[in-house]
Amino acid sequence: MVMKGEASGEASAGSRAGTARIVVADDHELVRSGMLRTLANEPDLEVVGEAENGREALGLCRRLRPDLVLMDVRMPEMDGLQATRAIKAELPSVAVLVVTTYENPDYLFEALKAGAAGYILKDAPKRQVLGSIRRVLDGEAPLNQELAARLIRRLAEGSEPPAQERREQERRARQQPPPQRREAPPPLEALTPREVEVLQYLALGQTNPAIARTLSVSRGTVKVHVQHIIAKLGVSDRTQAAIRALDLGLIRPNRDF
């Protein structure tokens, strides 16, 4: 486990002003090194820690409070999905972006349920990787509209995993370390009617420009609404805002899903 940007026990010490703080979690050193090279010369992005497994990633998040974790799925000791669940349970403001080899809808579905904002492929071009990272940090979701709508629809329908998979999930949960004290969640503020309307379109997987066209408002106005929604629901990104809203019954699936 490698930690940077930490001094005198303060998680924020050593980081550059105005930069997003990132933890990279992958059990392959080559992958981590490649991600570090991708991020090395980006003035608005700073890697503050590296983890070889999910347990180390969780420990780094507890100590460093990063803005974003780039999380591999398959890792020893604690896999990426377990680590994502634990991180989001304790530190809901920390965004998690899954880094995967295959665009497997089942893995992505589980990742969204665990609390991830979305995913990127390990062999994606540098420009796409950086774009996805910045979109998540800006509250966006790096999922195409069709896939986002399909995954959120599965969540809305309450898809249950097979019994064998549930037993495996329970076994993994028992292996997780005991949770530490959670961040106090912000009080849930009431959404305005317009914010609820925007939230419904988010749950359909629509982008800000698409929502702006539908509502005949500017993209900037939609972006402000999305920022307010994310803050009021106490989540880190638009994907988790839609999932949280479904859980709370603030929006309901309809025939457009």
Backbone bond lengths (Angstrom), bond angles and torsions (degrees), N, CA, C in turn:
res aa  C-N    CA-C-N  psi(-1)  N-CA   C-N-CA  omega(-1)  CA-C   N-CA-C  phi
1 M - - - 1.467 - - 1.513 108.66 -
2 V 1.304 116.92 127.18 1.455 122.33 -179.11 1.511 108.92 -114.61
3 M 1.317 116.59 129.72 1.458 120.65 179.33 1.513 109.45 -122.62
4 K 1.333 114.84 139.58 1.459 121.61 176.18 1.519 107.90 -130.75
5 G 1.324 115.61 169.96 1.461 119.92 173.03 1.502 113.62 64.15
6 E 1.376 117.81 29.70 1.457 119.79 -179.91 1.509 108.55 -129.65
7 A 1.315 116.67 125.07 1.447 120.40 178.99 1.507 108.83 -146.65
8 S 1.330 116.00 142.80 1.466 121.79 178.88 1.512 112.20 54.84
9 G 1.351 116.68 28.44 1.453 120.28 176.25 1.499 114.65 75.43
10 E 1.333 117.97 4.59 1.454 120.29 -178.94 1.511 109.40 -96.17
11 A 1.348 116.13 123.64 1.459 120.28 -175.37 1.515 112.53 -61.62
12 S 1.321 117.01 -30.51 1.464 119.28 -174.18 1.528 113.37 -91.10
13 A 1.329 117.33 -7.53 1.450 119.54 -175.92 1.519 110.57 -66.09
14 G 1.320 116.39 142.23 1.448 121.49 174.44 1.511 114.59 88.58
15 S 1.294 119.06 -10.53 1.460 120.03 179.97 1.521 109.77 -85.26
16 R 1.317 115.88 149.95 1.457 120.18 -179.72 1.524 110.21 -75.96
17 A 1.316 114.83 143.48 1.459 119.36 -178.56 1.520 109.96 -61.44
18 G 1.323 116.31 135.60 1.450 121.08 175.74 1.510 115.09 78.91
19 T 1.321 117.96 9.20 1.459 120.37 -179.71 1.522 110.85 -103.06
20 A 1.334 115.63 151.48 1.457 121.52 173.94 1.522 108.26 -87.74
21 R 1.323 116.35 135.17 1.465 122.68 -174.55 1.531 108.72 -98.54
22 I 1.324 116.50 127.10 1.456 122.16 -169.86 1.523 110.85 -125.47
23 V 1.333 115.88 140.24 1.468 123.20 170.73 1.522 107.86 -111.02
24 V 1.322 116.69 134.22 1.463 122.61 178.20 1.518 108.48 -107.82
25 A 1.346 117.44 122.56 1.458 122.09 -178.38 1.521 110.09 -121.64
26 D 1.322 116.04 112.53 1.463 121.91 177.74 1.526 107.41 -160.65
27 D 1.331 117.28 140.50 1.458 119.38 -176.98 1.527 112.81 -81.44
28 H 1.322 118.03 -5.10 1.454 121.24 178.21 1.529 109.79 -103.72
29 E 1.314 116.33 120.41 1.462 120.75 -177.18 1.523 111.69 -62.16
30 L 1.347 116.57 -35.30 1.458 119.62 179.84 1.523 111.44 -62.13
31 V 1.338 115.94 -40.39 1.464 119.96 179.30 1.522 110.18 -65.72
32 R 1.331 115.99 -44.82 1.469 119.48 178.86 1.529 110.61 -61.26
33 S 1.336 116.08 -43.31 1.465 119.71 -179.76 1.528 110.92 -62.71
34 G 1.334 115.86 -40.45 1.456 119.23 178.21 1.511 112.18 -63.41
35 M 1.346 116.55 -40.35 1.461 119.97 178.51 1.525 110.94 -67.09
36 L 1.338 116.29 -37.96 1.462 119.35 177.82 1.524 111.05 -64.13
37 R 1.336 117.11 -39.39 1.472 119.65 177.70 1.526 110.57 -64.62
38 T 1.335 116.01 -37.92 1.464 119.86 179.20 1.518 111.39 -62.47
39 L 1.321 116.75 -36.50 1.463 121.19 -174.64 1.522 113.47 -94.89
40 A 1.335 117.09 -8.85 1.465 120.99 -167.52 1.520 114.11 -57.86
41 N 1.318 118.87 -42.20 1.464 120.88 -173.02 1.527 113.35 -104.73
42 E 1.338 115.60 22.45 1.468 120.04 178.62 1.523 108.88 -96.66
43 P 1.330 118.40 110.50 1.473 120.33 -173.61 1.521 114.34 -64.22
44 D 1.334 117.62 -21.15 1.460 119.75 -177.85 1.527 112.92 -97.08
45 L 1.344 117.50 3.11 1.459 121.54 -177.93 1.527 109.39 -129.79
46 E 1.332 116.93 135.84 1.463 120.84 -179.00 1.525 109.78 -138.65
47 V 1.324 116.64 124.11 1.464 120.94 174.83 1.525 107.97 -82.07
48 V 1.332 116.56 118.60 1.463 120.94 -177.58 1.523 112.30 -105.70
49 G 1.327 117.77 -6.71 1.457 119.24 179.42 1.507 112.16 -167.73
50 E 1.344 115.40 153.56 1.464 122.47 176.61 1.525 108.32 -128.07
51 A 1.325 115.89 140.85 1.460 121.29 -179.84 1.519 110.01 -130.25
52 E 1.345 116.78 143.60 1.459 122.18 179.53 1.520 112.77 -93.61
53 N 1.324 117.10 -10.20 1.463 120.65 178.41 1.519 109.19 -157.21
54 G 1.335 115.28 173.52 1.450 119.53 -176.31 1.514 113.90 -65.35
55 R 1.329 116.88 -33.63 1.463 119.79 179.62 1.532 110.88 -63.63
56 E 1.341 115.14 -42.29 1.460 118.61 177.48 1.532 111.04 -66.33
57 A 1.322 116.66 -37.95 1.466 120.28 178.76 1.521 110.64 -61.16
58 L 1.324 116.36 -43.44 1.461 120.40 178.17 1.521 110.87 -61.95
59 G 1.339 116.58 -43.93 1.458 119.99 178.85 1.524 112.18 -62.10
60 L 1.326 116.67 -40.73 1.464 119.98 178.00 1.519 111.37 -63.83
61 C 1.316 116.26 -41.24 1.467 119.34 179.69 1.518 111.23 -64.58
62 R 1.324 116.59 -37.77 1.460 119.56 178.08 1.521 111.36 -63.59
63 R 1.330 117.04 -35.85 1.461 120.99 -176.04 1.524 112.77 -87.44
64 L 1.338 116.48 -39.03 1.457 119.68 -169.71 1.522 114.93 -102.27
65 R 1.333 117.36 -17.92 1.469 120.93 -178.10 1.539 111.27 48.53
66 P 1.341 117.96 61.05 1.466 119.47 -179.56 1.524 111.30 -71.54
67 D 1.307 115.75 170.00 1.458 120.51 174.83 1.523 111.40 -83.34
68 L 1.340 116.36 -30.45 1.461 120.84 -172.90 1.523 110.01 -150.24
69 V 1.336 115.69 142.90 1.461 122.05 171.72 1.519 108.20 -116.55
70 L 1.327 116.98 127.87 1.460 122.30 169.72 1.520 106.25 -90.95
71 M 1.334 117.67 109.18 1.459 122.81 -165.24 1.529 112.47 -115.09
72 D 1.333 115.93 117.46 1.457 120.38 171.07 1.532 108.23 -69.88
73 V 1.340 116.86 154.35 1.471 120.31 -179.27 1.523 111.11 -86.26
74 R 1.321 116.83 -51.89 1.465 121.05 -175.16 1.520 109.79 -93.92
75 M 1.340 115.62 106.95 1.462 121.74 177.62 1.520 109.22 -142.49
76 P 1.339 117.95 154.57 1.467 120.23 178.83 1.524 112.21 -74.59
77 E 1.335 114.70 167.41 1.469 124.51 177.51 1.522 112.80 68.42
78 M 1.301 117.45 -58.21 1.458 122.66 174.78 1.517 107.16 -145.02
79 D 1.327 117.68 121.12 1.465 118.28 -176.81 1.528 111.13 -76.99
80 G 1.329 115.03 175.75 1.453 119.85 -174.53 1.514 114.35 -65.28
81 L 1.338 116.95 -33.29 1.462 119.55 179.50 1.524 110.98 -69.79
82 Q 1.329 117.07 -43.38 1.463 120.30 176.76 1.526 110.38 -60.73
83 A 1.334 115.68 -45.47 1.458 119.83 -178.64 1.527 110.95 -63.57
84 T 1.320 116.87 -39.34 1.466 120.28 179.04 1.518 110.53 -62.84
85 R 1.332 117.43 -45.02 1.471 120.49 177.94 1.526 110.81 -57.92
86 A 1.331 115.89 -45.70 1.461 119.77 -177.60 1.524 111.34 -66.40
87 I 1.313 116.83 -42.66 1.470 120.54 -179.61 1.527 110.76 -64.04
88 K 1.332 116.66 -46.23 1.465 119.62 -177.73 1.520 111.48 -69.71
89 A 1.346 117.66 -28.34 1.466 119.90 177.68 1.525 110.88 -69.32
90 E 1.322 117.12 -38.60 1.459 121.21 -177.62 1.516 113.03 -91.35
91 L 1.333 116.55 -35.70 1.461 121.71 -172.46 1.526 109.78 -132.42
92 P 1.310 117.93 70.70 1.469 120.42 -173.23 1.517 114.64 -60.63
93 S 1.326 118.27 -20.25 1.464 119.81 -179.07 1.526 112.63 -80.06
94 V 1.335 117.66 -11.95 1.461 121.19 178.08 1.533 108.66 -80.36
95 A 1.315 116.97 121.43 1.464 120.97 179.43 1.527 109.84 -83.09
96 V 1.335 115.95 145.22 1.462 121.44 178.24 1.523 108.78 -123.87
97 L 1.321 115.57 127.43 1.451 122.31 176.63 1.524 107.81 -116.36
98 V 1.314 117.16 115.87 1.456 121.78 -177.17 1.527 109.80 -75.02
99 V 1.319 115.49 134.52 1.465 122.00 176.52 1.527 107.13 -111.31
100 T 1.303 116.75 116.95 1.458 120.34 -171.64 1.526 111.70 -133.65
101 T 1.332 115.72 158.11 1.461 121.27 179.23 1.515 111.49 -83.45
102 Y 1.342 115.90 -34.36 1.457 120.32 -175.25 1.521 110.75 -122.00
103 E 1.321 115.56 145.25 1.466 121.48 177.07 1.524 108.12 -85.50
104 N 1.339 115.27 71.32 1.461 122.42 -176.45 1.533 109.54 -93.72
105 P 1.336 118.98 112.82 1.472 120.88 -176.90 1.525 113.36 -58.13
106 D 1.343 117.43 -33.30 1.463 119.55 -179.80 1.525 111.16 -66.64
107 Y 1.335 116.95 -43.48 1.458 119.89 176.49 1.525 110.61 -63.82
108 L 1.314 116.07 -42.13 1.459 119.80 -178.88 1.519 111.07 -65.04
109 F 1.331 116.60 -38.62 1.460 120.91 177.06 1.526 110.04 -60.16
110 E 1.337 116.06 -46.55 1.467 120.01 179.17 1.524 110.82 -65.29
111 A 1.335 116.37 -35.87 1.464 119.47 179.58 1.530 111.29 -65.18
112 L 1.333 116.90 -42.48 1.464 119.98 178.04 1.522 110.41 -64.83
113 K 1.331 117.61 -40.97 1.459 120.26 176.99 1.524 110.75 -61.58
114 A 1.336 115.87 -35.65 1.461 119.86 -179.66 1.523 112.13 -71.89
115 G 1.337 117.24 -21.63 1.457 120.08 177.47 1.511 115.32 123.88
116 A 1.332 117.49 6.06 1.464 120.12 -179.33 1.519 111.25 -71.37
117 A 1.343 115.08 152.84 1.461 120.65 177.42 1.516 111.40 -82.36
118 G 1.330 116.79 -23.86 1.447 121.56 -177.21 1.505 109.53 164.79
119 Y 1.325 117.00 -153.69 1.453 120.04 -175.47 1.525 110.36 -149.69
120 I 1.342 114.61 161.43 1.460 121.98 167.78 1.520 107.18 -135.92
121 L 1.326 116.36 152.72 1.463 121.34 178.08 1.521 109.71 -87.23
122 K 1.335 115.89 144.16 1.459 120.35 -177.10 1.524 112.54 -62.27
123 D 1.336 116.98 -29.66 1.457 119.20 -178.55 1.534 112.64 -97.49
124 A 1.328 116.68 16.56 1.467 119.71 179.16 1.524 110.19 -67.86
125 P 1.334 117.44 148.61 1.472 120.26 177.09 1.526 111.30 -61.45
126 K 1.325 115.55 154.21 1.466 121.26 -177.81 1.521 111.58 -54.27
127 R 1.329 116.57 -44.69 1.466 120.06 -177.89 1.529 111.12 -60.11
128 Q 1.341 116.41 -39.67 1.456 120.17 -179.77 1.523 111.40 -69.35
129 V 1.346 116.31 -39.76 1.467 120.47 178.49 1.523 109.86 -61.30
130 L 1.326 116.53 -49.63 1.467 120.28 -178.73 1.527 111.06 -64.03
131 G 1.325 116.58 -39.20 1.457 119.68 178.01 1.517 111.91 -62.55
132 S 1.333 116.99 -42.35 1.468 121.16 179.80 1.520 110.91 -64.73
133 I 1.331 116.48 -42.97 1.468 120.55 179.42 1.523 110.43 -60.92
134 R 1.311 116.21 -46.35 1.471 119.35 -177.62 1.528 111.27 -69.02
135 R 1.310 117.23 -33.02 1.467 119.84 177.26 1.520 110.53 -64.30
136 V 1.334 116.49 -43.62 1.470 119.50 178.34 1.520 110.45 -63.25
137 L 1.324 116.92 -44.97 1.461 120.47 -179.94 1.525 112.05 -63.04
138 D 1.333 115.52 -23.79 1.465 121.02 178.65 1.529 111.73 -93.55
139 G 1.363 115.75 8.57 1.459 119.64 178.72 1.512 114.13 87.29
140 E 1.328 117.79 3.95 1.458 121.23 -179.97 1.525 110.23 -85.29
141 A 1.340 116.15 174.71 1.454 121.54 178.33 1.520 109.46 -121.63
142 P 1.338 118.23 121.85 1.462 120.03 -179.80 1.521 112.21 -81.64
143 L 1.315 116.64 54.10 1.464 122.84 177.50 1.519 107.47 -125.42
144 N 1.324 117.13 140.46 1.454 116.87 174.47 1.526 109.16 -70.34
145 Q 1.322 115.94 156.33 1.468 120.87 -170.93 1.528 112.53 -58.77
146 E 1.331 116.75 -43.25 1.465 119.68 -177.39 1.515 111.51 -64.10
147 L 1.335 116.34 -44.69 1.463 119.47 -179.27 1.520 110.74 -68.17
148 A 1.330 117.46 -41.82 1.462 120.67 179.32 1.519 110.85 -59.45
149 A 1.329 116.87 -46.55 1.460 120.44 -179.39 1.531 110.98 -63.36
150 R 1.338 116.39 -39.51 1.465 120.14 -178.64 1.533 110.76 -66.55
151 L 1.323 116.78 -43.44 1.461 119.91 -179.21 1.528 111.50 -68.05
152 I 1.324 116.59 -43.05 1.463 119.42 179.75 1.525 110.31 -67.34
153 R 1.338 117.05 -33.26 1.462 119.54 175.70 1.525 110.91 -61.97
154 R 1.328 117.03 -41.20 1.463 120.19 176.93 1.527 111.07 -61.80
155 L 1.325 116.10 -38.84 1.464 119.71 177.15 1.528 110.71 -65.70
156 A 1.319 116.09 -42.09 1.463 120.46 -179.36 1.518 111.48 -64.10
157 E 1.323 116.04 -32.72 1.463 119.89 -179.30 1.522 112.21 -81.31
158 G 1.338 115.79 -4.41 1.457 119.08 176.87 1.506 113.36 66.75
159 S 1.340 117.05 41.92 1.452 120.91 -179.22 1.519 110.66 -57.39
160 E 1.309 116.92 128.41 1.447 122.73 179.40 1.525 109.90 -100.95
161 P 1.343 119.19 135.73 1.449 119.98 176.89 1.527 110.18 -72.41
162 P 1.337 118.05 158.79 1.454 120.96 176.81 1.517 110.86 -58.70
163 A 1.342 116.13 159.95 1.466 121.13 -176.26 1.525 111.58 -57.04
164 Q 1.344 116.69 -42.16 1.460 119.60 -179.76 1.520 111.12 -62.14
165 E 1.336 116.83 -40.65 1.458 120.73 179.11 1.520 110.68 -67.14
166 R 1.345 116.89 -38.47 1.470 119.31 178.00 1.523 110.33 -62.50
167 R 1.350 116.78 -41.53 1.462 119.30 179.29 1.525 111.07 -63.39
168 E 1.344 116.30 -38.42 1.456 119.94 178.67 1.528 110.62 -66.48
169 Q 1.337 116.81 -39.40 1.464 120.13 177.71 1.527 110.81 -63.83
170 E 1.333 116.85 -40.51 1.461 120.49 178.76 1.522 110.74 -65.63
171 R 1.345 116.26 -39.33 1.462 119.51 178.68 1.527 110.49 -62.92
172 R 1.324 116.59 -43.88 1.454 120.32 179.46 1.526 111.18 -64.51
173 A 1.323 115.98 -38.53 1.470 119.52 -179.58 1.525 111.04 -62.11
174 R 1.344 116.45 -36.82 1.465 119.66 179.79 1.520 111.90 -67.52
175 Q 1.338 116.74 -22.97 1.461 120.71 -178.97 1.516 113.01 -85.02
176 Q 1.315 116.72 -9.98 1.460 119.72 -178.89 1.527 110.17 -71.49
177 P 1.357 117.43 147.30 1.459 119.96 176.28 1.520 110.28 -67.27
178 P 1.330 116.54 154.11 1.468 118.38 179.82 1.515 111.09 -60.20
179 P 1.324 117.83 138.36 1.468 120.21 -177.94 1.512 111.89 -67.29
180 Q 1.316 116.10 145.63 1.446 120.64 173.11 1.524 108.88 -87.94
181 R 1.317 114.99 179.66 1.448 119.10 -178.62 1.516 110.30 -59.79
182 R 1.320 116.57 131.23 1.455 121.58 -176.95 1.515 111.49 -79.63
183 E 1.320 115.45 154.08 1.458 119.40 167.61 1.523 108.50 -59.59
184 A 1.324 116.18 136.57 1.454 118.33 176.83 1.527 109.02 -67.81
185 P 1.344 118.01 119.86 1.462 118.73 -178.79 1.520 110.50 -68.72
186 P 1.307 116.18 143.87 1.463 118.34 179.24 1.523 109.93 -66.66
187 P 1.344 116.93 150.25 1.463 118.08 177.80 1.517 110.47 -61.03
188 L 1.319 116.15 139.04 1.458 120.85 -176.93 1.523 109.79 -74.02
189 E 1.322 116.28 115.59 1.459 121.21 178.16 1.520 109.71 -89.97
190 A 1.323 114.72 150.06 1.456 119.13 179.37 1.522 110.29 -70.12
191 L 1.324 115.59 136.04 1.457 120.22 175.56 1.522 109.53 -81.87
192 T 1.310 115.84 145.54 1.463 120.19 175.23 1.530 108.89 -74.73
193 P 1.331 117.68 160.88 1.474 119.28 176.50 1.522 112.64 -54.67
194 R 1.335 118.01 -39.18 1.457 120.53 179.16 1.533 111.05 -66.49
195 E 1.322 116.83 -38.91 1.464 119.76 178.38 1.523 111.43 -65.39
196 V 1.321 116.95 -37.79 1.465 120.08 175.94 1.527 110.18 -63.48
197 E 1.321 116.03 -39.55 1.464 120.34 178.69 1.527 110.51 -63.79
198 V 1.328 116.78 -45.20 1.458 120.83 177.85 1.527 110.22 -62.39
199 L 1.316 116.10 -40.35 1.462 121.45 179.97 1.526 111.68 -60.64
200 Q 1.314 116.88 -38.64 1.459 120.52 177.64 1.530 110.61 -61.31
201 Y 1.323 116.44 -41.29 1.465 119.40 178.14 1.528 111.29 -69.24
202 L 1.334 117.16 -34.39 1.464 120.19 174.52 1.525 110.24 -58.69
203 A 1.328 115.59 -43.12 1.459 120.53 -178.97 1.523 112.23 -66.89
204 L 1.315 116.29 -19.33 1.460 120.46 175.37 1.524 111.24 -86.58
205 G 1.334 116.59 -0.74 1.448 120.72 178.48 1.506 114.26 83.05
206 Q 1.336 117.98 15.31 1.460 119.95 -177.28 1.524 111.31 -78.03
207 T 1.326 115.52 146.26 1.454 122.13 177.30 1.530 109.64 -81.20
208 N 1.342 115.27 167.13 1.458 119.25 177.65 1.530 112.63 -58.77
209 P 1.344 119.60 -45.13 1.469 118.89 178.11 1.528 112.74 -60.15
210 A 1.336 116.70 -38.78 1.466 119.71 179.80 1.524 110.79 -66.26
211 I 1.330 116.53 -41.45 1.468 120.08 178.34 1.520 110.06 -64.69
212 A 1.330 115.88 -40.74 1.466 120.08 179.91 1.529 110.81 -60.63
213 R 1.335 116.36 -42.27 1.466 119.19 178.98 1.522 110.97 -65.39
214 T 1.329 117.23 -41.59 1.461 120.93 -178.88 1.521 111.67 -63.80
215 L 1.334 116.31 -40.58 1.464 120.93 -176.01 1.524 112.81 -92.85
216 S 1.335 116.80 -1.99 1.472 121.94 -178.90 1.526 112.10 56.15
217 V 1.337 114.55 47.36 1.463 120.95 175.67 1.523 107.24 -130.71
218 S 1.329 116.90 174.57 1.457 120.64 -179.45 1.527 110.83 -79.58
219 R 1.329 114.78 159.38 1.470 119.59 175.97 1.526 110.94 -61.70
220 G 1.338 115.80 -37.23 1.457 119.81 179.00 1.515 112.08 -61.26
221 T 1.339 116.44 -39.11 1.466 120.26 178.54 1.523 110.37 -64.06
222 V 1.332 116.74 -43.16 1.468 120.16 178.62 1.522 110.45 -63.32
223 K 1.328 115.91 -42.00 1.465 119.49 -179.92 1.522 111.29 -59.96
224 V 1.330 116.65 -41.12 1.470 120.32 178.06 1.526 110.21 -64.24
225 H 1.338 117.46 -43.01 1.466 120.54 177.40 1.527 110.69 -58.95
226 V 1.332 116.44 -44.57 1.464 120.47 -179.23 1.527 110.64 -63.33
227 Q 1.312 116.99 -42.05 1.466 120.77 177.91 1.525 111.06 -60.63
228 H 1.338 116.69 -42.15 1.458 120.48 178.98 1.532 110.71 -66.00
229 I 1.322 117.02 -39.84 1.472 121.55 179.52 1.525 109.98 -62.18
230 I 1.335 116.35 -47.47 1.463 121.04 -179.29 1.527 110.45 -60.32
231 A 1.332 116.42 -44.56 1.466 120.45 -179.59 1.528 111.50 -65.46
232 K 1.321 117.60 -42.83 1.465 120.73 -177.48 1.529 112.26 -68.75
233 L 1.321 116.69 -33.60 1.466 119.66 -179.22 1.525 112.39 -86.63
234 G 1.336 116.99 -6.64 1.457 120.30 177.08 1.517 113.82 67.76
235 V 1.340 116.88 36.86 1.460 121.24 179.81 1.535 108.74 -118.52
236 S 1.351 115.79 179.46 1.460 119.15 -174.36 1.515 113.80 -104.98
237 D 1.331 118.60 -10.13 1.462 119.38 -173.90 1.520 109.57 -163.21
238 R 1.334 116.25 172.02 1.459 122.18 -174.94 1.527 112.40 -69.56
239 T 1.335 117.76 -34.49 1.466 119.86 178.67 1.517 110.18 -60.83
240 Q 1.336 116.19 -49.22 1.456 119.64 -179.30 1.525 111.28 -70.65
241 A 1.332 118.24 -24.90 1.466 120.50 174.43 1.531 110.24 -63.64
242 A 1.345 115.94 -44.05 1.468 119.90 178.66 1.517 111.11 -63.88
243 I 1.341 116.59 -42.72 1.467 120.41 179.97 1.518 110.62 -65.54
244 R 1.326 116.87 -42.89 1.467 121.44 178.87 1.528 110.51 -62.38
245 A 1.319 116.34 -41.65 1.466 120.04 -179.74 1.524 111.28 -64.34
246 L 1.327 117.06 -38.82 1.468 120.53 176.55 1.525 110.53 -64.41
247 D 1.343 116.11 -42.98 1.469 120.21 179.33 1.529 111.41 -61.17
248 L 1.334 115.65 -38.93 1.472 120.72 -177.36 1.522 112.71 -83.04
249 G 1.345 117.11 -8.08 1.454 119.98 -178.65 1.512 113.27 76.30
250 L 1.357 116.69 17.07 1.457 119.23 179.29 1.525 111.48 -72.17
251 I 1.320 116.18 -30.09 1.461 121.50 173.26 1.515 107.43 -132.30
252 R 1.305 115.82 156.46 1.458 120.40 -177.50 1.521 109.88 -129.47
253 P 1.337 115.99 144.33 1.460 117.81 178.24 1.507 111.46 -63.53
254 N 1.329 116.33 146.33 1.455 120.74 177.28 1.510 108.69 -135.31
255 R 1.277 116.87 -169.99 1.460 120.15 -174.77 1.531 112.55 -66.93
256 D 1.360 116.44 -16.80 1.454 119.25 179.56 1.518 112.62 -76.47
257 F 1.319 118.22 -13.56 1.458 120.53 -179.99 1.519 109.67 -69.99
